[in-house]
Amino acid sequence: MKNVNQLSKAEMKNVTGGGDICYMSVTYDNGSVGSDNYYIGGGSSGANDLCVAWITGSSYGVSSCRYDCLSDGIGQ
């Protein structure tokens, strides 16, 4: 892919849009993976907030998090 920039955590907090059903996928510190669909108020902005909370919350043990929200268009 050309002309793609990786966003910092601070920049990701400003990403908004999307609907309320988001597919969330996480990788845990032990390497296992979990995923599911969630109803999230605020769409992709809310999903981003949830990812940040999971990654920064030491009790969750999440090392990475991804989301894909329905009204952004799946795969967008």
C-alpha positions in Angstrom: 0.0 0.0 0.0 1.3 3.4 -0.9 0.9 6.7 1.0 -0.2 5.0 4.3 0.8 6.5 7.6 0.7 4.7 10.9 -1.1 6.7 13.6 0.3 7.2 17.1 -1.8 6.4 20.1 -2.6 10.1 20.6 -3.7 10.4 16.9 -5.8 7.3 17.1 -7.9 9.0 19.9 -9.0 11.5 17.3 -10.3 8.9 14.8 -14.1 9.0 14.7 -17.0 7.7 12.7 -18.8 4.5 12.2 -21.8 2.7 13.6 -22.4 0.8 16.7 -21.7 -2.8 15.8 -17.9 -3.5 15.8 -15.9 -6.6 15.4 -13.2 -6.5 18.0 -10.1 -8.7 18.0 -7.4 -8.8 20.6 -4.1 -10.6 21.1 -3.3 -11.4 24.7 0.2 -11.2 26.3 0.4 -15.0 26.3 -0.2 -15.0 22.5 -3.8 -16.3 22.5 -6.3 -14.4 20.4 -9.9 -13.5 21.1 -12.6 -11.8 19.0 -16.3 -11.1 19.0 -18.9 -8.6 17.8 -19.8 -5.8 20.2 -22.4 -3.1 20.3 -20.4 0.0 21.0 -21.8 3.5 21.4 -19.9 6.0 19.3 -18.9 3.4 16.6 -15.2 3.4 15.7 -14.4 6.2 18.2 -15.9 4.1 21.0 -14.1 1.0 19.7 -10.8 2.8 19.7 -11.5 4.0 23.3 -12.2 0.3 24.3 -9.0 -0.9 22.6 -6.9 1.8 24.4 -8.6 0.7 27.7 -7.9 -3.0 27.1 -4.2 -2.4 26.2 -3.5 0.1 29.0 -5.5 -1.8 31.7 -2.9 -4.1 33.2 -5.5 -6.6 34.5 -6.7 -7.4 30.9 -3.3 -8.7 29.6 -4.0 -7.4 26.1 -1.0 -6.6 23.9 -2.8 -5.6 20.7 -6.3 -4.7 19.6 -8.1 -4.2 16.3 -11.6 -3.2 15.4 -13.8 -3.0 12.3 -17.1 -1.2 12.6 -20.1 -2.0 10.5 -21.1 1.5 9.4 -17.6 2.4 8.4 -17.9 -0.5 6.0 -16.5 -3.9 6.9 -12.8 -4.0 6.0 -12.4 -0.2 5.8 
